[in-house]
Amino acid sequence: MNVIVVKTNDTYQIVNINNDYRELQNIVGGLIEPVHPTIAYQTEMLLLGTLFIVDEEGLLKEKALNKFGTVLYNGNALNYYPIVGDLILIAETIHMEDFRGLTDEEIDQFKVRLKAFGIKEVSTDGKEDWQ
């Protein structure tokens, strides 16, 4: 399934992964925490049926700020909760029972949003070590 990994260095990659929580954990570098930020749906920065996944303990591990994730989560609030570490843009099944890959249309729409934030796409030849 295709997902978008948004890194803390303001780059992103479209990656094909298995629908396996261990692979998701490997990408974010820890236990996965699904995030459904209401403000991102209201401002249409996050597409309905999509969400992002972060490392549940990212703050404790003092990971770098993910500016894109922080804006998705908080909007333009002055007091904000930081989103840290690499994140995964992913979708969920209709009944929110499981994750699913992003469709080509969802990927295209996210590319527009990422470009607006100045986040650049980097290509990869296969999977890489996320550690």
Secondary structure, 3 states (H helix, E strand, C coil): CEEEEECCCCEEEEEECCCCHHHHHHHHCCCEEEECCHHHHHCCCCCCCEEEEEECCCCCCCCCECHHHHHHHHCCCCCCCCCECCEEEEEECCCCCCEECCCHHHHHHHHHHHHHCCCEECCCCCCCCCC
